Amino acid sequence: GGTAHSDVYCITMAPSSPSSNHAAVLSANESSQARHLANSVASWYLATLDPYAPHSQNVELRLRHPVHVVTRCILYGNIGGIEAGGTEELEALFNDDDAEIKDGGPETLTRRSAARMEAFLASCADALRADDDPHHDEPRELADEDGKDNAIIKKTIPRPSATPTRATSTASSSKTPKIHRQIEHGELLLRLDLYCRTLRRIRSIADYSNGTKQLQDCIIQCEPKKSIRSRVRLIIQTFLGNVDCVRDVHKTLMSLILKATLEVLAVEIWCEELSTTVDRLASEYEHKVSFGSLAFLSSPDSSVETHLAPLLTKYFEYLQMNWESLVSKCEIERMLRAVLDRDLRFFFKNAVFHSVGHILDVCRDERGFLDNIALPPPWKEGVFGNASGGDSNKDMDAAINSYCSDAALVSQALRDLRREVITVNGQILSPAHDVPELAEYLGQILNSSQMKKSLGETKGSILRNSRRRLKKRVSNYTSDFGLESESDFFSGGESDSSVASKVDVGLVDVLARRLLIAASRTGAGGDAYFVVRDLFGGDEVEVVPHHSSGRVNQGTIEIIVKMTSAIIKSHAKFDIFAKPCGDSDPLIQFHTTTTETLTLQQSVDGSTVLLKEKKTKMTGWKTLAIRPAYYEKITA
């Protein structure tokens, strides 16, 4: 969430590397290419729009497709060839909504490239205010005042089979059709030019690396001051045209700034820090303007130049310096909204707990929710590289290969794994320093005689022991919640009475790769931490990963191999302290388990039964379970 500062902004991070900045400085030819594409879209749009349709509807129906075409052309196509071919080739693509664009890129835009385009179109739609626009009041942004629904929502306006005409407009009304005000060529060209230049910088940085770097999503840190001034001017121009009364100032200003922020950061949802920062900016502007207006010292036009322009310039500088941190927080907020029920999230974030017993009671009531938080696969969400985010096995394999091919990510994941205690059906996995070594150690355990012995242990023996231990201790605790069934929740003893003769080498490789992914998304930087912090953190308490100085009796990552499945469980503990965190004991501790299940299939190779992975629609999905630690009631 946002942090309090004496000023509106807090600039803390360094800008990008010199090499990236050098590549992001567009040459005269690159600038000309961006300008040519922007002018082509603007001219085609203004020549083909329906003058009897509202501006926002024209943006959706007529501007979206050419912007999509140009986006793909710049990011993936032969830009020089497109420019040399003139406007005829581009206009042919603009006119055909179903045209197949062969540019060598992915089938669809990446998630964040699509987010940038959606934010750009939303800003264009708001360029003109139309009181008689039937779509003007749709809540594309700032759906409610508490900020829970602040993502840009696509409007579901059906695309017509043909270009809207005056005849089709008059057919729906007996009155004379009204010609609606449309965006001026100069303003649309400026918006498109800024958009195309951003895309051209992204492409330039990728080309400069000779293919060693993937396309970047955010390059606000590389924008020159001239571009920032243009963005400020567009916001001011739109603001002056959209505000009629004092009550509209704050909401309108916040909406325009946050939409521009989504575009330059290439994110779908803004985080709490951004919302808080923009809210302070709008309040500061209102405060300054109110004194000037009361004293009849300034007109609205002069007020925005005197007060708003400097605030906006400083805000974009804040984005340039803090973009990496802000993008990370926006992505976390996006994940939280995707996996947590909105109402329950609101309840937990606003609940006031009076005691440990109160927390236990609430968690018991919401046990069904806290035990089954579904986490989508990282490749579905476009987390790895430039994966577009799909459900197919091709998307999954491409994303995992991309991740495991990144030397820096793999090296960090291996370091994280060496800090974990990893068990495979109860056997401790030796620390590995590279992926082949990790696969070798896994293969040794999976095909060892001890593994066959552990698989041969019957379930009944384990369940009897579990019930005996549970019956012995359950009466000592304040409730039947918490980790009262640790033998099930941390189920290192799960097994199958059947015995597989051999584990396929492909399964060993799959488990090694999944371990790397598990290491990259657990602990202080993983989903479990962010969910616990979101639900149980707050202004007065701090959520801290638990650090134990004693002997670890149980693996923090468990692999449980059975005849029909392989289960990877990542365990973590989090302490909640009252702020400021000192040497005091935590108020309460929470335990989490993130579980991924790999479905296995058996194949017979001669006299040997092989276990292999079977990909299903649930492959890669994980379940997060959160429970408070087990507390004993002490009686006098």
TORTI-752543 format. One record per residue: residue in one letter; x, y, z of N, C-alpha, C, O in turn. Coordinates in steps of 0.05 Angstrom, whole numbers, plus 5000, padded with zeros to 4 digits. Example, Ala and Ser with C-alpha at 12.3 -4.5 7.8 and 13.67 -1.06 7.14 Angstrom:
a526448865156524649105156526449345156528549345169;s525749555142527349795143525850015157526850235161;
end
This chain:
g501649765000500050005000501750255000504150235001;g500450484999501950734998503150795024502150715045;t505350945024506651025048506451325050506251465029;a506551435074506251715078508851865073510951775082;h508652095060511052255055510252545060507852625058;s512152715066511652995070510953135044509453325043;d512053025022511453134996509652944981509052724991;v508853014957507052834942508452584933507252374931;y511052594927512452374915514952304931516052474946;c515852064927518351974940519951834919519251614911;i522151954909523751834888526051684901527751804915;t526151424896528151264911529851084893532051004902;m529051034869530450834853532050974831531351194822;a534050834821535750934800534550874773533050684771;p535151044753534050984726535450744714537250624726;s534550674690535550434676538450464668539550684670;s539650254658542450244651543050434628541250494612;p545550524625546250704603545850574576545050714557;s546350314574546050184548543150184539542550234515;s541250144558538350154551537550434543536050464524;n538550634557537950914550539050984523537651124507;h541450884516542550944490540850824468540350954448;a539950574472538350444451535650574449534350564428;a534650694471531950814471531951084458529751194454;v534251204452534251464439533751414409535551304395;l531451494399530751434372532351594352532751834356;s533251464331534551604309532551764293530051724297;a533451924275531652074258529951894241527551944237;n531151664231529651474215527451334232525251294223;e528151254256526251124274523951304282521651224283;s524651564287522551754293520651794269518251824273;s521851794246520251824221518351584217516051624209;q519351344224517651114222515251124240513051064233;a515751204265513651224285511551434276509151404278;r512651664266510851874257509151794233506751854232;h510351644215508951544191506651364199504451394188;l507151184217505050994226502851144241500451084237;a503651334258501651484273499851644254497451654258;n501051774234499551934215497751764198495451844191;s498651514192496951334176494451254191492251254179;v494751194216492451114233490551354236488151324232;a491651594243489951824247488351904222485951954224;s489751904199488351974174486251774167484051854159;w486851514169484851314162482451324181480151304172;y482951364207480851374226478951604221476451564220;l480051844217478352074213476852064186474752194183;a477951914167476651894141474451684141472651694124;t474451494160472551274160470651274183468851104184;l471051444203469251434227466451514219465951644198;d464551444236461751514232461151774246461151784271;p460651994232460152254245457652254262457252434279;y455852064257453352054272453451874297451551834312;a455851764302456351604326457951764346459651924337;p457551724372459151864392462151794389462851584379;h463751984398466651954396467651684409469251544398;s466651634433467651394447466851134432468350944433;q464551134419463850904403465550874379466250644371;n466251094366468051084343470850974351472050824336;v471751054375474350954384474250654387476150514379;e472150554398471850264402471550114375472849904371;l469950224357469250074333471150124310471549954293;r472450364309474050434286477050464292478650434275;l477750544317480550594323481950344334484350314330;r480550174348481849944361483449774341485749714346;h482149694319483549514301486049634288488149494289;p486049874277488549984266490750024287493049984281;v489950084312491950114333493249834339495649814343;h491549624338492549354342494449274319496549154324;v493749344295495449284272498149424275500249304271;v498149684281500549834283502249734307504749724305;t500949654329502449544351504049294343506349274350;r502749114329504148874320506348944300508548824300;c505749124282507749194261510249304274512449234265;i510049474294512449594306513849394324516349374323;l512449234339513749044358514948804343517048704352;y513648714322514548454311515048464281516448294270;g514048674266514248674237516748804226518548884241;n516848814200518948944185518149234181516749304162;i519049404200518049684200518949834176517449984164;g521449784168522449924144520949844119520350014102;g520249594116518649504093515949614093514849674071;i514749644116512049754118512050044110510250134095;e514050194118514250474111514750504081513650684068;a516450334070517050344041514650274024514350374002;g512850104035510550024020508350234018506350194005;g508750454032506750674031504350604049504350424065;t502250764045499850744063497850534052496150454067;e498150454026496150274015496150004030494049894035;e498549904036498749644049497549664077496149474086;l498149874091497049914118494049944117492649824134;e493050104099490150144097488649884091486349854100;a489949714076488649454070488349294095486349154099;l490349304113490149164138488049304157486649174171;f488049574156486049714172483249644164481449624182;n482749614138480049564129479049284133476649234133;d480849094138480048814142480548734171482748684179;d478348724186478548654214479548364218480648304239;d479048194199479847914202482447844188483147614184;a483948044179486347994165488447854183488747924206;e489847664171491847524186494547674183495547714161;i495547764206498047924205500447734209500847624230;k501947704188504347534188506847704194508047804176;d507447724220509747884227511847734243513847854252;g511447474246513447314260513147324290514747194304;g511247464300510847484329508847274339507947104324;p508247284365506347094376503547134365503047344352;e501846934369499146954358497547184369496047314355;t498047254394496647474407498747654420501047574425;l497947904426499748074440500247964468498547824479;t502548024479503047944507501048094525499848294517;r500647984549498748094567499248394572497348554572;r501648474577502248744584502248924559501649164562;s502948824536502748984512499749044506499049264498;a498048844511495248884508494149084529492449244523;a495349074553494449264574495249544566493649734571;r497549584554498349854545496449954523495550184524;m495749774505493949854483491149924494489950124485;e490149764513487549824525487450094539485550244537;a489650154554489850404568489950634549488750844553;f491450604527491550814506488850864494488051094491;l487350654487484650694475482750824495481050984488;a483050744521481250864541481851164544479951324547;s484451244543485151524544484051674520483151904522;c484251544496483151674472480151714474479051914466;a478751514485475851534488475051764507472951874503;d476751824526476152044545477152314535476852514549;a478252324511479352574501477152784498477653024500;l474752694491472452874489470252784508469652544511;r469052974521466752914537464252974522463953184510;a462452784522459852814508457652754527457252524534;d456152954535453952914554451752734542450352594557;d451452734516449452564504450552304494449252154479;d453052244501454251994493453151774511453551774535;p451751574500450551364516452551194530451951054550;h455051194521457151034533458951194551460751094563;h458451454554460251624569460251564598462351574611;d457951484609457751444638458351154646458051084669;e459150984627459750704634462350714652464150854645;p462350554673464650564692467050414682467750204692;r468450534662470850404653473050434673474950284673;e472850634691474950684710473650794736471450904735;l474950764758474050864783471150784788469350944794;a470650514786467950414788466750464815464350504817;d468350464836467350544862469550684877471850664871;e468650834897470551024910472650884926474751014932;d472250634935474350514951476550394934478450284945;g476350414907478550344890478850044884480849964873;k476849884892477149594888476849524859478049324850;d475249674843474949614815476049834798474549984785;n478749864798479850084784481249994758482850154747;a480849754749482049674724480349774701477949844704;i481649804678480249884654478649644644479849434638;i476049674642474249454634473549494605472649714597;k473949284589473249304561470249334558468649194570;k469449524541466649564536465749344516467149284497;t463349234520462349024503460549134482458149064481;i461649314465460049424443460449244419462749194411;p458349134407458748944385459949084361459249304354;r461748944348462949044323460949014300459848794297;p460449214284458549184262459849024240462249004237;s458048914223459048764200460048944178461648854161;a459249194179460149384159460549654172459549694195;t461849834158462250104169459650244174457950244156;p459150354198456650494203456250714183458050854176;t453750754174453150954155450851134165449651074186;r450451344151448251524158445551384157443751434172;a445351204137442851064134442150894158439850884167;t444150744168443750574191443150744216441650654233;s444250984217443651154240440851254239439451264260;t439851334215437251454213435051234217432851294224;a435750984211433850774212432850734241430650644245;s434550794260433950744288432450984301431750964324;s432051194286430651424297429251574275430151604253;s426851674283425251834264426252114263425452264244;k427952194282428952474283431352504265432552304256;t432052744259434452804243436852714259437252804282;p438652554247440952454262442752684270443052884256;k443952664293445652864304448552804297449552584301;i449953004287452852974282454353024308454153244320;h455852824317457252844342460052974338461252944317;r460953104359463553224359465652994360465352804375;q467753014343469852814342472552944349472853184348;i474452774355477152864362478453004338478152924316;e479953214344481453354323483853194314484953034329;h484553234288486853084277489453134292490952944297;g489953384300492453444313492653304340494853204347;e490553304356490653164382490952864379492552744393;l489452744361489652464357492452384347493552184355;l493552544329496252494318498252504341500152344342;l498052694359499852714382499752474400501752364408;r497252384405496952144422498151894409499551744421;l497551864383498551634368501651654365502951444366;d502651894362505551924359507051834385509051704383;l505951924408507151834433506951534436508851404445;y504751424429504351134431506250974413507550784422;c506451064388508250934369511150964376512750784372;r511951194387514651234395515351054419517650954421;t513451014437513950824459514550544448516450414457;l512850454430513250194418515850174403517249974403;r516550394389519050394373521450384392523450254385;r521350504415523550484434523850204444526050094447;i521550074450521649794459522949624438524649454445;r522149654413523349494391526349564388527949384383;s527049814391529849904387531649774408533849684402;i530649764433532249644455532649344449534749234454;a530549214440530748924433532648874410534248694411;d532449044389534249014367537149074374539048954364;y537549264392540249344401541649114415544049094415;s540048934428541248714443541848474425542748264434;n541148494399541648284380540248024388541247804385;g537748054399536247824406536847704433535547504440;t538747814448539347704474537447794495537347674517;k535747994490533848094509531048074496530648114473;q529148014513526348004504525248294504526448474515;l522948324491521748584490521048684518519748534533;q521848924525521149034550518249134549517149194528;d517049144572514249234573514049524581512249664572;c515749614599515649894609518250034603520449944610;i518050264589520450414583520050714589521250884577;i518250764608517751044616520351174626520751414623;q522151004637524651114648526451214626528351364631;c525851144601527551234578526351464563527551564544;e523951554570522651764554524052034559524652104581;p524552184537525752444540523752654552521352604553;k524852874560523153084573521053184553518853264562;k521653194528519753284508517253114508515053214506;s517652854510515352664510513752704536511252704536;i515052744558513652794584512053044582509753054592;r513153264570511653514567509153464550507053584555;s509453304529507053244512504953094528502553154524;r505752904544503752764560502352944580499952924584;v503953124592502753314611500753494596498553554607;r501453584573499753764557497153624550494953744551;l497253364543494853214536492953184560490553224558;i494053124583492453104607491053374614488653374620;i492653584612491453854618489353924599487154024606;q489853874573487853944553485253784557483053904555;t485453524562483053364567481653444593479253454594;f483253514613482053594639480453854636478153864646;l481454044621480054294617477454254601475454394606;g477554064583475154014567473053844580470753844572;n473853704602471953514615470853614641468953484652;v471853834652470953924678469254174676470054374663;d466854164687465054394687464754524714464454764716;c464954354735464454454762466554354781468054164775;v466654474805468654404824468454114833470553984838;r466054004835465853734845467053524826467553304834;d467353604800468553414781471553414781472753234769;v472753604793475653644791477253404800478853284785;h476753314825478353104837478052844822480052714814;k475552754818475152494805476152494776477452304767;t475652704761476552714733479552714731480652574715;l480852874748483752884747484952614754486852534741;m483952484775484952224783484652024760486451874754;s482352024747481851834725483751874702484851684692;l484152124694485952184671488852104678490151984661;i489752164702492552104709492951804711494951704702;l491051664724491451384728491251224701492651024698;k489651314683489551184657492251234642493251044629;a493251474643495951524631498051354645499951264632;t497751304671499751144685499550854676501650734672;l497150744673496950474663498250444636499450234630;e498050644619499250624592502350624594503650454582;v503450804609506450834609507750604625509950524619;l506350494645507350264660506649994647507749794654;a504750004628503849754614502749554635503649324635;v500949644652499649464671496649494669495649684658;e495249294680492349294678490949424701488749524699;i492249424724491049514749493149674764495449604765;w492349894776494250054791494149964820492149864831;c496449984833496749904861495850124880495250344871;e495750064905494750254925496650494927495650724931;e499250454924501150684925500550884903500551124908;l500050784879499450974857496851124863496651364858;s494850974872492251104877492551324899491451534897;t494051254920494451444942496051694932495451914939;t498051644916499751864906498152044888498352294890;v496551934870494952104852492752244867492152474861;d491652124888489652254904490852494918489552704920;r493352464928494752694941495252914921494953154927;l495952844896496453044875493953194870494053444869;a491753054866489153194860488353374883487353594879;s488753284908488053444931489753694933488753904940;e492353654927494153884929493454094907493454334912;y492653994883491854184863489354324871489154574867;e487354184881484854314890485454524912484254734912;h487254464930487854644951489154904940488355124948;k490954874921492255114910490355274893490355524894;v488655144878486855284860484655424876483755644869;s483755304898481555424914482355694924480655874924;f484855734933485655994943485856204921485056434924;g486856114898487156304876484456384865484056614858;s482556194864479856254853478356444872476956624864;l478556384899477156554918478156844917476657034921;a480656874912481857144912481657264884482757484879;f480357124865480157224837482957284825483257474810;l484857104832487557154823488157014796490057094782;s486656804790487356654766484856524754482956464768;s484956494727482856354713483456054713485755984720;p481555884705482155594704484455524686486155354693;d484655664662486855604644489555664656491455514653;s489755904668492355974680492955814705495255764711;s490855714719491355554743492655284736494355194750;v491755164714492854904707495754934698497454764704;e496355154684499155204676500955264700503255174701;t499855414718501455494742501755274762503855244773;h499555124767499554934789499554644780501054484791;l497954574761497654294753499954194737500953974741;a500954354718503154264701505654184717506753974712;p506554344736508854254752508354004768510053834771;l505853974779505253734794505353484776506353274784;l504253514752504253284733507053214724507752984721;t508653424719511453374711512953224732514453034727;k512553314757513853174779512852894783514352714790;y510252844777509152584779510452394759511052164765;f510752484734511952314714514852264720515952044714;e516252454732519052394741519052184763520852014764;y517052184780516751984801516351704787517451514797;l514751694766514351444752516951344739517551114739;q518451534728520951464715522951344734524451164727;m523051444758525051354777524151114793525750954802;n521451074796520450854812518950644796517450484808;w519250644770517550474753517750174760515750034760;e520150084767520449794771518949704796517549504796;s519249864817517749794842514749814838513249654848;l513850024824511050064819509749844802507549754807;v511249764781510249544765509949294781507949144779;s511949234798511748994815509349004833507948804836;k508849234845506549264863503849244848501949134858;c503749344823501349314807500849024799498548934799;e502948884793502748594786501848434810500248244808;i502848504834501948364858498948424863497448244870;e498148674860495348744864493548594844491348504851;r494548564820493048424799492748124808490548014805;m494848004817494747724827492747694849491147514850;l492847884869491047864892488147884884486447744894;r487548054865484748084856483847834841481447764842;a485747704827485047464812484447224829482747064823;v485847204852485646954868483946984893483146784904;l483447234902481847264926479047364921478647544904;d477147254935474447344932474247634941475247704963;r472947794926472848084931471648154958472748304973;d469348034964467948094990469548005014469848145034;l470647755012472247655035474847815038475747855061;r476047895016478448055018477848315031479348405049;f475548445024474748695037474248655066474948815083;f473048425073472448365101474948345118475248465139;f476948185108479348135123481048395125482248445146;k481148555103482748795104481549005123483049175133;n478948985129477749185146476949085174475849225190;a477448825178476748705204478648805226480948855222;v477548835250479048905274478948665293476848595303;f481248535297481448305314482148395342484048555346;h480748285362481248365390483048175405484048245426;s483347925395484947735409485647505390484647485368;v487547335399488247095384485746915380485346805359;g484246895402481846725400479846835380478546685366;h479647105378477947225358478847155329477147085312;i481447165325482547095298481946805292481146735270;l482346625312481846335308478946285300478346125283;d477146425314474246395308473546485280472146345266;v474646715272474046815245475246635224473946575204;c477746535229479046365209477546095207477445975186;r476446005230474945755229472445795212471645615196;d471146015215468746075200469246085170467646005153;e471646185163472346225134474346015125475846055106;r474345785138476245575132476045475103478145425090;g473645455093473345365065474745545046475845455026;f474645805051476046005033479045995038480545985018;l479945995063482746005069484245755061486745765057;d482945525060484245275053484345225023485745035015;n482945385007482745314979483045564962481145634947;i485245704964485745934947487245844922489545754923;a485845854899486945754874488945954861488246184858;l491345854855493346024842493745924814494545694810;p493246094794493446004766496345954758498146054771;p496845794737499545744728500946004720499646184709;p503546024725504946274718504946324688504946554679;w504946104672504946154643502146244633502046384613;k500046174647497446274640497246574645495746714631;e498646664665498546944672500647104658500847354662;g502246984641504347124627506547214645507847424640;v507147064666509247144685512047104673513747264678;f512446894658515046824649515546954621514046904602;g517547124620518347234594516147364579514647524590;n515947304553513947434537511647244531510247274511;a511247044549508946864545506347024545505947194562;s504746964525502347124522500147054542498247204546;g500446824555498446744575496246584562494146684555;g496746324560494646144549494445894565495845854585;d492645714556492045474571493345224558493345014571;s494345244534495145004520497844904530499345044544;n498344644524500944534532503244674518505444694529;k502744784494504844934480505645184496507945244498;d503645324506504145564523505745484547507645624554;m505045264560506345184585509245104579511045204593;d509744944558512444854552514145084544516545104552;a513045264528514645494519515445674542517645774544;a513545714561514045894584516145774602517945914612;i515845514608517745374626520545374614522545414627;n520645314588523245314574524545584575526945614578;s522845794571523846064572525046134600527146244602;y523546044620524446094648527045944653528946064664;c527145684647529445524653531845584635534045494640;s531445754614533645834597534846094606536946174596;d533646224625534646474636536646414658535946334680;a539246454652541346374671541046514697541546394718;a540346774697540146924722537946814739538246784764;l535546764727533346664743533946384754533246334777;v535146214738535745944747537745944769537545804789;s539846114766541846144787540646234814541346124835;q538846424813537546524837535846304849535746274873;a534346164832532545954842534145724855533245624876;l536445664844538145454856539245544884539445394902;r539945804885540845914912538545894932538945824955;d536045954923533745944941533245654949532645594972;l533545464930533145184937535145084957534544914975;r537645184956539645094975539045185003540145075023;r537345395006536645485032534145325043533545355067;e532945165026530545015034531444735043533544635036;v529644605058529944325064527944175047525544195051;i528944025027527243895008527243595013529343465016;t524843485015524643195019523043064997521143184986;v523842824989522442674969521542414982523142234987;n518942394987517842165002519342115028519941895036;g520042335042521442315067524442325066525742375086;q525642285042528542285039529442575033528242705016;i531542665046532542935042534142945016535942785011;l533443144999534843194974537343354978537143564991;s539543264968542143404972542043674956540843684935;p543343884967543444134953544844114926546843974924;a543844244906544944234879545844514871544744714879;h547944524854549044774844548344834815548845054806;d547144634801546244684774543944494768543444314784;v542544544746540144384740540844094735539343924745;p542944014719543543734716544043594742543343364746;e545443724761546043604787543443564802543043364816;l541543764801539043734814537443494803536343344819;a537443464777536043244764537342974772535942774776;e539942974774541342724781540642644810540042404814;y540642834828539942764856537042674858536442484873;l535242804843532442714843532142434832530742274844;g533542384810533342114798534341894816533241674817;q536541954831537641754850535541684871535241444878;i534141884882532241824903529741694891528741504903;l528741784869526341674857526541384849524541244849;n528941294842529341024834530940854854532040644848;s531040954879532440814900530740594913528340604910;s532040404926530640194940529040304963526940204971;q530140524976528740644998526040764989524140765004;m526040874965523540994954521440764950519140804957;k522340544939520440314936519340224963517040154965;k521140224983520240145009518240345021516240255033;s518740605017516840805028514240795013512140845026;l514240734987511740704973510140464981507740454979;g511540264991510240014999508940035026507339855033;e509540245042508240275068505340325064504540495048;t503640195078500740215074499640475085500740575105;k497440565073496140805083494940765111494840945128;g493940515115492540475140494340515164493440615185;s496840435162498740475185499140765190499140845214;i499340925169499741215173497341345185497541515203;l494941275175492541395186492041325215491141485230;r492641075222492340995250494141155268493341245290;n496641185259498541345276497741635278497941755299;s496641745255495742025255493442055275493442255290;r491441875274489141905291490041875321488942015338;r491941695326492841655353494141915364493641995387;r495842045347497142285356495142515359495242675378;l493142525341491142735343489442705367488842905381;k488542465373486842415397488242485423487042575442;k490842435423492442485447492642775454492742845478;r492642955434493343235440491043425435491243655444;v488843345422486843535413485443675436484643905433;s485243545459483843665482485443895495484344035512;n487943935487489644145500489344415486490644605496;y487844435465487844675449485244825450483144715456;t485445085443483045265446480945205426478545265431;s481545095403479545035382480544805365482844715368;d478744715348479544495330480544605303480844455284;f481244865303482344985279485344995281486544865298;g486645155265489545165265490644915251489244795235;l493044845258494344615245493844365262495644215269;e491244315268490644095286491143825272491443615285;s491143825246491643575231494243605215494143575190;e496343665228498843715214499743475198501043515177;s499043235207499943005191498542995164499542865146;d496243135161494943155135495843405121496443395097;f495943635135496543885123499443895113500043975091;f501343795130504143755122504543455118505843325134;s503443355096503143065094505542935081505342825059;g507742945094510142805084509942515084511542375070;g508042395098507742105099505841985079505341745080;e504742145061502842035041504241835024506641875017;s502941625017504141415001502041254987499641304989;d502941054972501240874958502140594963504540544965;s500340404965501140134971502339994947503639784950;s501940114923503139994899506040084897506840284910;v507539954880510340024877510940054847510339864831;a512040274839512840314811515640214808517340264825;s516140074787518839954783520840164775523240144783;k520040374761521940574752520540834745518240834735;v521741064752520741324746522041414720524441414717;d520341494701521441584675523241824677522741994694;v525341824661527342044663525942314657526842524667;g523942304640522542554634521142664658520942914661;l520042494676518742584700520842714719520242904733;v523242604719525342714736525943004727526243184743;d526043044700526543314689524243504696524743734702;v521843404694519443564700519543654729519043884735;l520143464748520143534776522443734782522043914799;a524743704768526943894773526144174764526744364778;r524744194742523844454732521744574750521744814756;r519844404759517744504777518944594804517944784816;l521044464813522444554837523544834834523444994853;l524744884811525945144806523745354807524045574818;i521445294795519145484795518145524824517445744832;a517945294839516945314866518845484883517845644900;a521445464879523345624894523045924887523546094904;s522345974862522246254854519646394863519446634863;r517746244873515146354880514246284908511946284914;t516246224926515646174954517246364971518746524961;g516846344998518346505016517446795017515046845010;a519246975024518447255028517547385002516047585003;g518447284979517647414954515447274939515047344916;g514147084951512246924936509346984941508647164957;d507646834927504746884929503746854958502047014966;a504746654972503746604999504146855017502246935032;y506446975016507047205032505147435025504047565043;f504847484999503147714991500247674999498847875006;v499247424997496447375005496147415035494247545044;v497947305051497847335080498047625088496547725105;r499847765076500248055082497748215074496948395089;d496448145052494048285043491748235062490248425068;l491447995071489047925088489448005117487548085130;f491847965127492248005156494248225163494648285187;g495448355143497148585149495448835152493048825150;g496749055157495349305160497149535169499649505170;d495949765174497549995181498949965208501050085212;e497849795226498949775253500449515258501549475279;v500449335238501849085241503549025217503049125195;e505548865220507448795199507548485197507848345217;v507348385172507648095167510548035159511548155140;v511847855174514647795170515047495166513947345182;p516547405146517047115144518447015169520247145179;h517646785178518746675203521546565198522046435178;h523346635217526046535215526546375241526646485263;s526946105238527345935260530345875264531745805244;s531345905289534145845294534545565303536845475305;g532445415308532645145317532844945294532945025271;r532944685301533144475281530544445266528344445278;v530744425240528344395223527744095221529343945210;n525444015231524743735231523243655206522943415200;q522243845192520543775169521343945145522144175148;g521243825121522043965097520244205092517844195095;t521544425083519944655075518744625047516844755040;i519944445031518844365005518744055005520743925009;e516443945000516043654999515243564972513543694959;i516443344962515543214938514442934947515942784959;i512042884941510742634948509942484923508142574909;v511342274917510842124892509141884898509741724915;k506941854883505041634886504741514858505941604839;m503141304857502841164831501241334811501641304787;t499541504821497841664803498441954802497342104786;s500142044820500742334821503342384835504342224850;a504442624830506742724844505943004855505043174840;i506243034881505343274895507743434905509543324917;i507743694898509843874908508544064928506644214921;k509444064953508344234974510444424984512644334993;s509944674983511744874994510544995019508445115019;h511944955042511045045068512445305076514745345070;a510945475090512145725100510645805125508445725130;k512045965142510846075166511246375166513346475158;f509246525175509446815176508546915203506446835214;d510147095215509547215241508347495236509147635218;i506447565253505247825252505947975277505347895299;f507348205273508348365295506848635295505948735275;a506548745319505549015322507749215314510049165321;k507049425299509049625291509549815314507649885329;p512049905318514449825303515449555312515149485336;c516549395294517449125300520049155317521949275308;g519949045340522349045358523048765366522948585350;d523648735392524348475403522048325415522348115427;s519648435412517248315423516448055408517348015385;d514847895421513847655409511747725388510347925391;p511447555368509347605348506547585361506047435380;l504747735349501947725359500647455352499147345368;i501347355328500247095319502046995296503447155284;q501946745291503446625269501546475251499746345260;f502046495225500546355205502246155190504646215184;h501145925183502545725168501245705140498745725138;t502745675120501645655093502845405079505145335084;t501245295061502245075044501245125016498845155011;t503045144997502345164969502744894956504944784956;t500644784944500644514934500244504904498344624894;e501944364890501644314861501644014857503343874867;t499643914842499443634837499943574808498543684790;l501843404803502443314775501043044771501642844786;t499243024752497942764746499842584731501242674713;l500042334740501842144728500341934713498041864720;q501541824693500441594678502541374677504941424676;q501641124677503340894677503540784649501540754635;s505940714641506440584616508240344620510140364636;v507740134606509239884610511339864588510739884564;d513839834597516139804578517339534584519139514601;g516439324570517339054577516238974604513838954608;s518138914622517338834649517339064669517039024693;t517839304658518139534675515739724672514839774650;v514739824695512640014694513840294698515140354718;l513340474678514440744679512340944687510040914679;l513041134704511241354711512041604696514341694696;k510041724682510541964666508442164673506342104683;e509042424666507142634671504842624650505342574627;k502442664660500142684642498942974644497943044665;k499143124623498243394624495243404622493943274605;t494043574640491143604640490543904641492344074641;k487943974641487144254642487944384668487944634670;m488544224689489244334715492244334719493244404741;t493844254699496744254701497744534707497044724694;g499344554728500544804735499044964756500145144769;w496444904760494845034780495844954808496644724812;k495745144827496545084854494345164873492545334866;t494345044896492445114917494045224941495845084951;l493245454951494445574975492545534998490245614997;a493645425020492145395045493445565067495845555070;i491845715081492845895103491445815128488945805129;r492945765149491745695175493445825197495845835195;p492145915218493646015241495045785255494145555254;a497245855268498745645282497045525304494945635311;y497945305315496445165336497045295363499345315371;y494945385377495345515403494045355425491845245423;e495545345447494645195471493445385491494645595497;k491145315502489845475522491145425549491245195558;i492045635562493345605588491345695609490345915609;t490845515628488945575649490445595675492445465680;a489445775692490745825718490445585737491345595760;
end
